[in-house]
């Protein structure tokens, strides 16, 4: 009788160990380490050339970070908008100077969207403006 109880205990113990090992193996099989998203690298192309007038004063940008922006006026629409001072590649504006420039917007080809950056084609004209 005692041998039978011992065999039952061993059998249940073995069954418990076997179940634990099997469930442990299964959880490792289905667990996957998180894989980071691939890094997005945009393909930048240049859009159509545009003529902008860069106004002589800088203003605080409408952004989360404190920085100065140039005011630009589109020759096509007359719209005035802000461009952070270092976002026109190849161009540095001197405060107090008004520029008329030809630029091309930088476009993310994959998303077909503007990046906000520009590339200078040439400076058409520049003139000193009296600051009041």
DSSP file (Angstrom, degrees, kcal/mol; ACC not computed):
  #  RESIDUE AA STRUCTURE BP1 BP2  ACC     N-H-->O    O-->H-N    N-H-->O    O-->H-N    TCO  KAPPA ALPHA  PHI   PSI    X-CA   Y-CA   Z-CA
    1    1 A X     >        0   0    0      0, 0.0     4,-2.1     0, 0.0     5,-0.2   0.000 360.0 360.0 360.0 -44.1    0.0    0.0    0.0
    2    2 A X  H  >  +     0   0    0      1,-0.2     4,-2.2     2,-0.2     5,-0.1   0.874 360.0  52.3 -65.5 -37.1    2.8    2.3    0.9
    3    3 A X  H  > S+     0   0    0      2,-0.2     4,-2.4     1,-0.2    -1,-0.2   0.871 107.7  52.6 -65.9 -37.1    4.6    1.5   -2.3
    4    4 A X  H  > S+     0   0    0      2,-0.2     4,-2.3     1,-0.2    -2,-0.2   0.903 109.3  47.9 -66.3 -42.1    1.5    2.3   -4.3
    5    5 A X  H  X S+     0   0    0     -4,-2.1     4,-2.5     2,-0.2    -2,-0.2   0.904 111.8  50.9 -64.9 -40.0    1.1    5.7   -2.6
    6    6 A X  H  X S+     0   0    0     -4,-2.2     4,-2.5     2,-0.2    -2,-0.2   0.909 110.1  49.3 -63.4 -42.2    4.8    6.4   -3.3
    7    7 A X  H  X S+     0   0    0     -4,-2.4     4,-2.7     2,-0.2    -1,-0.2   0.895 111.1  50.1 -63.3 -40.2    4.3    5.4   -7.0
    8    8 A X  H  X S+     0   0    0     -4,-2.3     4,-2.9     2,-0.2     5,-0.2   0.916 111.4  48.6 -63.9 -42.3    1.3    7.8   -7.2
    9    9 A X  H  X S+     0   0    0     -4,-2.5     4,-2.7     2,-0.2    -2,-0.2   0.915 113.6  46.4 -63.4 -43.0    3.3   10.6   -5.6
   10   10 A X  H  X S+     0   0    0     -4,-2.5     4,-3.0     2,-0.2     5,-0.2   0.913 113.0  50.1 -65.0 -41.7    6.2   10.0   -8.1
   11   11 A X  H  X S+     0   0    0     -4,-2.7     4,-2.5     2,-0.2    -2,-0.2   0.932 114.1  43.6 -63.5 -46.2    3.7    9.8  -11.0
   12   12 A X  H  X S+     0   0    0     -4,-2.9     4,-2.6     2,-0.2    -2,-0.2   0.903 114.8  50.3 -66.2 -39.8    2.0   13.1  -10.0
   13   13 A X  H  X S+     0   0    0     -4,-2.7     4,-2.5    -5,-0.2    -2,-0.2   0.926 112.5  46.6 -62.1 -45.1    5.4   14.7   -9.4
   14   14 A X  H  X S+     0   0    0     -4,-3.0     4,-2.7     2,-0.2    -2,-0.2   0.901 112.5  49.9 -64.0 -41.3    6.7   13.6  -12.7
   15   15 A X  H  X S+     0   0    0     -4,-2.5     4,-2.5    -5,-0.2    -2,-0.2   0.907 111.1  49.6 -63.6 -41.8    3.5   14.7  -14.5
   16   16 A X  H  X S+     0   0    0     -4,-2.6     4,-2.3     2,-0.2    -2,-0.2   0.922 112.8  46.5 -63.2 -44.6    3.8   18.1  -12.7
   17   17 A X  H  X S+     0   0    0     -4,-2.5     4,-2.6     2,-0.2    -2,-0.2   0.917 112.4  50.5 -63.7 -43.6    7.4   18.5  -13.8
   18   18 A X  H  X S+     0   0    0     -4,-2.7     4,-2.5     2,-0.2    -2,-0.2   0.915 111.3  47.9 -62.0 -43.6    6.6   17.4  -17.3
   19   19 A X  H  X S+     0   0    0     -4,-2.5     4,-2.8     2,-0.2     5,-0.2   0.903 111.8  50.4 -64.0 -41.2    3.7   19.9  -17.6
   20   20 A X  H  X S+     0   0    0     -4,-2.3     4,-2.2     2,-0.2    -2,-0.2   0.925 112.4  46.5 -63.2 -44.6    5.9   22.7  -16.2
   21   21 A X  H  X S+     0   0    0     -4,-2.6     4,-2.2     2,-0.2    -2,-0.2   0.913 113.8  48.0 -64.7 -42.9    8.7   21.9  -18.7
   22   22 A X  H  X S+     0   0    0     -4,-2.5     4,-2.5     2,-0.2    -2,-0.2   0.933 113.6  46.0 -64.6 -46.3    6.3   21.8  -21.6
   23   23 A X  H  X S+     0   0    0     -4,-2.8     4,-2.1     1,-0.2    -1,-0.2   0.873 111.7  53.2 -67.2 -34.1    4.6   25.0  -20.8
   24   24 A X  H  X S+     0   0    0     -4,-2.2     4,-1.4    -5,-0.2    -1,-0.2   0.900 110.6  46.8 -64.4 -41.0    7.9   26.7  -20.2
   25   25 A X  H  X S+     0   0    0     -4,-2.2     4,-1.8     1,-0.2    -2,-0.2   0.908 110.8  52.1 -67.1 -41.8    9.1   25.6  -23.6
   26   26 A X  H  X S+     0   0    0     -4,-2.5     4,-1.9     1,-0.2     5,-0.2   0.907 106.0  53.1 -64.0 -40.6    5.9   26.7  -25.3
   27   27 A X  H  X S+     0   0    0     -4,-2.1     4,-1.1     1,-0.2    -1,-0.2   0.867 109.7  49.4 -65.8 -32.7    6.1   30.2  -23.8
   28   28 A X  H  < S+     0   0    0     -4,-1.4    -1,-0.2     1,-0.2    -2,-0.2   0.846 107.8  54.8 -71.6 -32.5    9.6   30.6  -25.1
   29   29 A X  H  < S+     0   0    0     -4,-1.8    -2,-0.2     1,-0.2    -1,-0.2   0.898 114.4  38.9 -66.2 -40.4    8.6   29.5  -28.6
   30   30 A X  H  < S+     0   0    0     -4,-1.9     2,-0.4    -5,-0.1    -1,-0.2   0.589  95.3  95.7 -90.1 -11.4    5.8   32.1  -28.8
   31   31 A X     <  -     0   0    0     -4,-1.1     2,-0.4    -5,-0.2    -4,-0.0  -0.659  54.6-172.9 -81.1 131.7    7.7   35.0  -27.2
   32   32 A X        -     0   0    0     -2,-0.4     2,-0.2     3,-0.0     3,-0.1  -0.972  26.6-117.1-123.8 141.1    9.4   37.3  -29.6
   33   33 A X        -     0   0    0     -2,-0.4     2,-0.1     1,-0.1     0, 0.0  -0.499  44.8 -97.8 -68.8 142.3   11.7   40.1  -28.8
   34   34 A X        -     0   0    0     -2,-0.2     2,-0.5     1,-0.1    -1,-0.1  -0.391  35.8-147.7 -63.8 138.9   10.3   43.5  -29.8
   35   35 A X        -     0   0    0     -2,-0.1     3,-0.1    -3,-0.1    -1,-0.1  -0.937  15.5-125.7-110.2 123.8   11.7   44.6  -33.2
   36   36 A X        -     0   0    0     -2,-0.5     3,-0.1     1,-0.1     2,-0.0  -0.306  32.2 -97.4 -67.8 152.9   12.1   48.3  -33.6
   37   37 A X        -     0   0    0      1,-0.1    -1,-0.1     3,-0.0     3,-0.1  -0.372  49.0 -97.5 -61.8 145.4   10.5   50.0  -36.6
   38   38 A X        -     0   0    0      1,-0.1     2,-0.3    -3,-0.1    -1,-0.1  -0.408  46.1-100.5 -64.1 145.0   12.9   50.5  -39.5
   39   39 A X        -     0   0    0     -3,-0.1     2,-0.5     1,-0.1    -1,-0.1  -0.494  34.8-128.4 -70.5 129.9   14.4   54.0  -39.5
   40   40 A X        -     0   0    0     -2,-0.3     2,-0.6    -3,-0.1    -1,-0.1  -0.693  25.3-174.8 -82.9 123.4   12.7   56.2  -42.1
   41   41 A X        -     0   0    0     -2,-0.5     2,-0.0     2,-0.0    -2,-0.0  -0.960  18.9-140.0-118.6 111.8   15.1   57.9  -44.4
   42   42 A X        -     0   0    0     -2,-0.6     2,-0.7     1,-0.1    66,-0.1  -0.321   6.5-131.8 -71.8 153.0   13.4   60.3  -46.8
   43   43 A X        -     0   0    0     -2,-0.0    66,-3.3     2,-0.0     2,-0.5  -0.929  28.5-151.7-100.9 112.1   14.3   60.7  -50.4
   44   44 A X  E     +A  108   0A   0     -2,-0.7     2,-0.3    64,-0.2    64,-0.2  -0.735  20.7 171.0 -93.6 128.1   14.6   64.5  -50.9
   45   45 A X  E     -A  107   0A   0     62,-2.7    62,-3.3    -2,-0.5     2,-0.4  -0.851  33.7-109.0-124.2 165.3   13.9   66.0  -54.3
   46   46 A X  E     -A  106   0A   0     -2,-0.3    60,-0.2    60,-0.2     3,-0.1  -0.819  28.4-146.4-100.2 135.2   13.6   69.7  -55.3
   47   47 A X  E     -     0   0A   0     58,-3.3     3,-0.1    -2,-0.4    -1,-0.1  -0.047  45.3 -51.1 -81.5-170.4   10.3   71.1  -56.3
   48   48 A X  E     -     0   0A   0      1,-0.1    57,-0.7    56,-0.1    -1,-0.2  -0.332  66.9 -98.1 -65.4 144.4    9.6   73.9  -58.8
   49   49 A X  E     -A  104   0A   0     55,-0.2     2,-0.3    -3,-0.1    55,-0.2  -0.355  44.7-173.1 -64.1 141.8   11.6   77.1  -58.5
   50   50 A X  E     -A  103   0A   0     53,-3.2    53,-2.9    -3,-0.1     2,-0.5  -0.954  22.0-127.3-134.6 153.0    9.8   80.0  -56.8
   51   51 A X  E     -A  102   0A   0     -2,-0.3    24,-2.4    51,-0.2    25,-0.4  -0.909  30.6-178.9-104.1 127.4   10.7   83.6  -56.2
   52   52 A X  E     -AB 101  74A   0     49,-2.6    49,-3.0    -2,-0.5     2,-0.6  -0.930  23.6-141.7-122.6 147.1   10.6   84.8  -52.6
   53   53 A X  E     -AB 100  73A   0     20,-2.5    20,-2.5    -2,-0.4     2,-0.7  -0.957  16.9-150.2-103.5 122.0   11.2   88.2  -51.1
   54   54 A X  E     -AB  99  72A   0     45,-2.7    45,-2.0    -2,-0.6    18,-0.2  -0.845  18.5-136.0 -93.4 115.8   13.0   87.9  -47.8
   55   55 A X  E     -     0   0A   0     16,-2.8    16,-0.4    -2,-0.7    42,-0.2  -0.304  16.5-115.1 -72.7 156.4   12.0   90.8  -45.6
   56   56 A X  E    S+     0   0A   0     40,-0.2    40,-2.5    39,-0.1    41,-0.3   0.610  88.6  69.3 -74.0 -12.8   14.7   92.7  -43.6
   57   57 A X  E     -     0   0A   0     38,-0.2    14,-0.8    39,-0.1     2,-0.3  -0.740  67.3-141.8-107.9 155.2   13.5   91.8  -40.1
   58   58 A X  E     - B   0  70A   0     -2,-0.3     2,-0.3    12,-0.2    12,-0.2  -0.819  17.0-165.6-107.6 153.8   13.5   88.6  -38.1
   59   59 A X  E     - B   0  69A   0     10,-2.3    10,-3.3    -2,-0.3     2,-0.3  -0.885  34.2 -87.0-131.5 162.9   10.7   87.5  -35.8
   60   60 A X  E     - B   0  68A   0     -2,-0.3     8,-0.2     8,-0.2     6,-0.1  -0.566  53.9-116.0 -68.9 132.6   10.3   84.9  -33.1
   61   61 A X        -     0   0    0      6,-2.6     2,-1.6    -2,-0.3     6,-0.2  -0.330  13.4-119.8 -69.3 150.5    9.2   81.7  -34.8
   62   62 A X  S    S+     0   0    0      4,-0.1     2,-0.3    -2,-0.0    -1,-0.1  -0.662  77.0 108.1 -86.0  78.0    5.8   80.1  -34.0
   63   63 A X  S    S-     0   0    0     -2,-1.6     4,-0.1     2,-0.2    -3,-0.0  -0.927  83.2-107.0-149.1 170.3    7.4   76.9  -32.7
   64   64 A X  S    S+     0   0    0     -2,-0.3     2,-0.4     2,-0.1    -1,-0.1   0.801 103.8  64.3 -71.3 -29.7    8.0   75.0  -29.5
   65   65 A X  S    S-     0   0    0     -3,-0.0     2,-0.5     1,-0.0    -2,-0.2  -0.764  93.9-113.4 -96.7 140.1   11.7   75.9  -29.6
   66   66 A X        +     0   0    0     -2,-0.4     2,-0.3    -6,-0.1    -2,-0.1  -0.599  59.8 132.2 -73.1 121.7   12.9   79.5  -29.3
   67   67 A X        -     0   0    0     -2,-0.5    -6,-2.6    -6,-0.2     2,-0.3  -0.976  53.4-104.4-159.6 165.7   14.4   80.6  -32.6
   68   68 A X  E     -B   60   0A   0     -2,-0.3    17,-1.8    -8,-0.2     2,-0.3  -0.754  31.4-160.8 -97.6 144.0   14.4   83.5  -35.0
   69   69 A X  E     -BC  59  84A   0    -10,-3.3   -10,-2.3    -2,-0.3     2,-0.3  -0.907  14.9-128.8-121.9 151.2   12.6   83.2  -38.4
   70   70 A X  E     -BC  58  83A   0     13,-3.2    13,-2.3    -2,-0.3     2,-0.5  -0.687  25.1-125.9 -87.0 150.2   12.9   85.2  -41.6
   71   71 A X  E     - C   0  82A   0    -14,-0.8   -16,-2.8   -16,-0.4     2,-0.4  -0.892  29.9-168.9 -96.8 128.0    9.7   86.6  -43.0
   72   72 A X  E     -BC  54  81A   0      9,-3.2     9,-2.8    -2,-0.5     2,-0.5  -0.927  11.0-155.2-119.5 141.9    9.3   85.5  -46.7
   73   73 A X  E     -BC  53  80A   0    -20,-2.5   -20,-2.5    -2,-0.4     2,-0.3  -0.974  18.3-131.7-118.8 125.4    6.8   86.8  -49.2
   74   74 A X  E  >  -B   52   0A   0      5,-2.7     4,-2.0    -2,-0.5   -22,-0.2  -0.585   4.6-152.1 -75.5 129.3    5.8   84.6  -52.1
   75   75 A X  T  4 S+     0   0    0    -24,-2.4    -1,-0.2    -2,-0.3   -23,-0.1   0.822  95.0  51.8 -68.4 -30.6    5.9   86.4  -55.4
   76   76 A X  T  4 S+     0   0    0    -25,-0.4    -1,-0.2     1,-0.1   -24,-0.1   0.928 128.7  12.8 -73.5 -46.5    3.2   84.1  -56.8
   77   77 A X  T  4 S-     0   0    0      2,-0.1    -2,-0.2     0, 0.0    -1,-0.1   0.622  88.5-127.0-109.5 -16.1    0.5   84.5  -54.1
   78   78 A X     <  +     0   0    0     -4,-2.0    -3,-0.1     1,-0.3     2,-0.1   0.444  57.8 150.1  79.6  -0.9    1.7   87.5  -52.0
   79   79 A X        -     0   0    0     -6,-0.1    -5,-2.7     1,-0.0     2,-0.5  -0.406  38.8-145.1 -66.5 137.6    1.4   85.3  -48.9
   80   80 A X  E     +C   73   0A   0     -7,-0.2     2,-0.3    -3,-0.1    -7,-0.2  -0.921  29.8 161.6-105.1 130.6    3.9   86.2  -46.1
   81   81 A X  E     -C   72   0A   0     -9,-2.8    -9,-3.2    -2,-0.5     2,-0.3  -0.909  36.0-101.4-143.2 168.6    5.2   83.2  -44.0
   82   82 A X  E     -C   71   0A   0     -2,-0.3     2,-0.4   -11,-0.2   -11,-0.2  -0.723  25.3-176.1 -97.2 141.9    8.0   82.3  -41.7
   83   83 A X  E     -C   70   0A   0    -13,-2.3   -13,-3.2    -2,-0.3     5,-0.1  -0.981  35.1-114.0-131.3 121.9   11.1   80.4  -42.5
   84   84 A X  E >   -C   69   0A   0     -2,-0.4     3,-2.3   -15,-0.3   -15,-0.2  -0.267  36.8-109.5 -53.2 143.6   13.6   79.5  -39.8
   85   85 A X  T 3  S+     0   0    0    -17,-1.8     8,-0.3     1,-0.3     3,-0.3   0.656 113.8  41.8 -58.9 -20.7   16.8   81.4  -40.4
   86   86 A X  T 3  S+     0   0    0      1,-0.1    -1,-0.3     6,-0.1     4,-0.1   0.144  87.4  93.6-111.9  21.4   18.9   78.4  -41.4
   87   87 A X    <   +     0   0    0     -3,-2.3    31,-2.8     1,-0.1     2,-0.7   0.331  65.2  80.2 -99.3   8.0   16.3   76.5  -43.5
   88   88 A X  E >  S-d  118   0A   0      3,-0.3     3,-1.9    -3,-0.3    31,-0.2  -0.917  83.2-135.8-111.7 104.5   17.3   77.9  -46.9
   89   89 A X  E 3  S+d  119   0A   0     29,-3.0    31,-2.5    -2,-0.7     3,-0.1  -0.371  86.6  14.1 -62.2 126.4   20.3   75.9  -47.9
   90   90 A X  T 3  S+     0   0    0      1,-0.2     2,-0.4    29,-0.1    -1,-0.3   0.554 108.0 101.5  88.0   9.1   23.1   78.1  -49.3
   91   91 A X    <   +     0   0    0     -3,-1.9     2,-0.4    -6,-0.1    -3,-0.3  -0.990  40.9 178.4-134.2 132.7   21.6   81.4  -48.0
   92   92 A X        -     0   0    0     -2,-0.4     2,-0.3    -3,-0.1    -6,-0.1  -0.980  20.4-148.3-129.0 118.5   22.4   83.6  -45.1
   93   93 A X        -     0   0    0     -2,-0.4     2,-0.5    -8,-0.3     5,-0.0  -0.653   5.4-141.8 -87.7 141.3   20.3   86.7  -44.7
   94   94 A X    >   -     0   0    0     -2,-0.3     3,-2.0     1,-0.0    -2,-0.0  -0.895  30.1-111.4 -98.4 126.1   21.8   89.9  -43.1
   95   95 A X  T 3  S+     0   0    0     -2,-0.5   -38,-0.2     1,-0.3   -39,-0.1  -0.303 105.2  31.5 -56.6 139.3   19.3   91.7  -40.9
   96   96 A X  T 3  S+     0   0    0    -40,-2.5    33,-3.2     1,-0.3     2,-0.4   0.303  99.1 104.2  93.1  -8.0   18.3   95.0  -42.5
   97   97 A X  E <   - E   0 128A   0     -3,-2.0     2,-0.5   -41,-0.3    -1,-0.3  -0.880  58.5-151.0-106.4 138.2   18.7   93.7  -46.0
   98   98 A X  E     - E   0 127A   0     29,-3.0    29,-2.2    -2,-0.4     2,-0.4  -0.919  18.8-166.5-105.5 134.3   15.8   92.8  -48.2
   99   99 A X  E     -AE  54 126A   0    -45,-2.0   -45,-2.7    -2,-0.5     2,-0.5  -0.906  21.6-155.8-122.1 145.8   16.4   90.0  -50.8
  100  100 A X  E     +AE  53 125A   0     25,-2.7    24,-2.2    -2,-0.4    25,-1.8  -0.991  34.2 174.0-114.9 120.7   14.6   88.7  -53.8
  101  101 A X  E     -AE  52 123A   0    -49,-3.0   -49,-2.6    -2,-0.5     2,-0.5  -0.884  34.7-132.6-129.9 156.0   15.7   85.1  -54.3
  102  102 A X  E     +AE  51 122A   0     20,-2.9    19,-3.4    -2,-0.3    20,-1.5  -0.947  39.1 167.3-105.6 124.7   14.9   82.1  -56.4
  103  103 A X  E     -AE  50 120A   0    -53,-2.9   -53,-3.2    -2,-0.5     2,-0.4  -0.891  29.9-142.0-134.2 161.8   14.5   79.0  -54.3
  104  104 A X  E     -AE  49 119A   0     15,-2.2    15,-2.1    -2,-0.3   -55,-0.2  -0.997  26.1-124.3-125.2 129.6   13.3   75.4  -54.7
  105  105 A X  E     - E   0 118A   0    -57,-0.7   -58,-3.3    -2,-0.4     2,-0.5  -0.429  23.3-121.1 -70.3 145.4   11.4   73.7  -51.9
  106  106 A X  E     -A   46   0A   0     11,-2.8     9,-2.4   -60,-0.2    10,-0.5  -0.761  32.2-163.4 -87.1 131.4   12.7   70.4  -50.7
  107  107 A X  E     -AE  45 114A   0    -62,-3.3   -62,-2.7    -2,-0.5     2,-1.0  -0.943  23.9-129.3-121.9 134.3   10.1   67.6  -51.1
  108  108 A X  E  >> -AE  44 113A   0      5,-3.2     4,-1.7    -2,-0.4     5,-1.2  -0.747  24.5-159.5 -78.5 106.3   10.0   64.2  -49.4
  109  109 A X  T  45S+     0   0    0    -66,-3.3    -1,-0.2    -2,-1.0   -65,-0.1   0.854  84.8  52.5 -60.6 -38.6    9.5   62.1  -52.6
  110  110 A X  T  45S+     0   0    0    -67,-0.4    -1,-0.2     1,-0.2   -66,-0.1   0.896 121.3  30.8 -66.7 -40.5    8.1   59.1  -50.8
  111  111 A X  T  45S-     0   0    0     -3,-0.2    -1,-0.2     2,-0.2    -2,-0.2   0.538  99.0-134.0 -94.2  -8.3    5.4   61.1  -48.9
  112  112 A X  T  <5 +     0   0    0     -4,-1.7     2,-0.3     1,-0.2    -3,-0.2   0.926  63.6 126.1  52.4  48.1    5.0   63.7  -51.6
  113  113 A X  E   < - E   0 108A   0     -5,-1.2    -5,-3.2     0, 0.0    -1,-0.2  -0.970  66.0-104.7-136.7 151.8    5.1   66.4  -48.9
  114  114 A X  E     - E   0 107A   0     -2,-0.3    -7,-0.2    -7,-0.2    -9,-0.0  -0.451  17.8-154.5 -70.9 144.0    7.1   69.6  -48.3
  115  115 A X  E     -     0   0A   0     -9,-2.4    -1,-0.1     2,-0.3    -8,-0.1   0.648  38.2-116.5 -91.4 -17.2    9.8   69.4  -45.7
  116  116 A X  E    S+     0   0A   0    -10,-0.5     2,-0.2     1,-0.4    -9,-0.1   0.255  82.5 110.2  95.5 -11.3    9.8   73.1  -44.9
  117  117 A X  E     -     0   0A   0    -11,-0.3   -11,-2.8   -34,-0.1    -1,-0.4  -0.642  50.3-161.0 -96.5 156.7   13.4   73.4  -46.1
  118  118 A X  E     -dE  88 105A   0    -31,-2.8   -29,-3.0   -13,-0.3     2,-0.4  -0.874  12.8-138.2-132.3 161.9   14.5   75.2  -49.3
  119  119 A X  E     -dE  89 104A   0    -15,-2.1   -15,-2.2    -2,-0.3     2,-0.2  -0.995  25.7-124.5-124.7 127.0   17.5   75.3  -51.6
  120  120 A X  E     + E   0 103A   0    -31,-2.5   -17,-0.2    -2,-0.4     3,-0.1  -0.483  25.8 178.4 -69.9 132.3   18.8   78.6  -52.9
  121  121 A X  E     -     0   0A   0    -19,-3.4     2,-0.3     1,-0.4   -18,-0.2   0.824  65.4 -38.4 -94.8 -52.1   19.0   78.8  -56.7
  122  122 A X  E     - E   0 102A   0    -20,-1.5   -20,-2.9   -31,-0.0     2,-0.7  -0.974  50.6-106.6-166.9 161.4   20.3   82.4  -56.9
  123  123 A X  E     - E   0 101A   0     -2,-0.3   -22,-0.2   -22,-0.2     3,-0.1  -0.860  28.4-173.7 -93.5 117.1   20.0   85.9  -55.4
  124  124 A X  E     -     0   0A   0    -24,-2.2     2,-0.3    -2,-0.7   -23,-0.2   0.921  64.9 -19.3 -78.6 -46.4   18.1   88.0  -57.8
  125  125 A X  E     - E   0 100A   0    -25,-1.8   -25,-2.7     2,-0.0     2,-0.3  -0.986  54.7-166.2-156.2 161.3   18.5   91.3  -56.0
  126  126 A X  E     + E   0  99A   0     -2,-0.3     2,-0.3   -27,-0.2   -27,-0.2  -0.987   8.8 177.4-150.4 147.2   19.3   92.7  -52.6
  127  127 A X  E     - E   0  98A   0    -29,-2.2   -29,-3.0    -2,-0.3     2,-0.3  -0.996  32.9-110.6-151.4 147.6   18.9   96.2  -51.0
  128  128 A X  E     - E   0  97A   0     -2,-0.3     2,-0.4   -31,-0.2   -31,-0.2  -0.607  32.8-157.7 -76.7 135.1   19.5   97.8  -47.7
  129  129 A X        -     0   0    0    -33,-3.2     2,-0.2    -2,-0.3    -2,-0.0  -0.961  20.8-116.4-119.2 131.4   16.3   98.8  -45.9
  130  130 A X        -     0   0    0     -2,-0.4     2,-0.5     1,-0.1   -34,-0.1  -0.487  29.2-141.2 -66.7 128.4   16.2  101.5  -43.2
  131  131 A X              0   0    0     -2,-0.2    -1,-0.1     1,-0.1   -74,-0.0  -0.799 360.0 360.0 -94.2 129.9   15.1  100.0  -39.9
  132  132 A X              0   0    0     -2,-0.5    -1,-0.1     0, 0.0    -2,-0.0   0.425 360.0 360.0-104.0 360.0   12.7  102.1  -37.8
